[in-house]
Amino acid sequence: MAKSEPEKKGRGKINPQIKIQNIVVSSDLHANIDLFSLSKNVKEVDYEPEQFPGAIFRMKEPKAVIILFKNGKLICTGSNTEKNIKIVLERAARIISHYVIPPQ
């Protein structure tokens, strides 16, 4: 009895081609953020709390998207290198720092 085609292919050496296409990073700024003011003053930020509790910050260069929550937690996605992630988060932190809610 002849072996089926898939069984024959399964015995060869496998060399997967790996390409990183998307890195997801979570972070915490350890500060409360005024998402309303941020979205009013920064055109790259969309915030519709009745739809979703986080603000969506779309960075164009390097390309990435940050989902930012009022409690300062964020998720960054859409970049394919660690270097670009660091650039995006540094730029975003500089902008977001102007919208930190002081502790009461």
Secondary structure, DSSP 8 states (H G I E B T S, - for coil): ----HHHHHTTS----------EEEEEE-SSEE-HHHHHHH-TTEE--TTT-SSEEEEETTTTEEEEE-TTSEEEEEEESSHHHHHHHHHHHHHHHGGGEE---
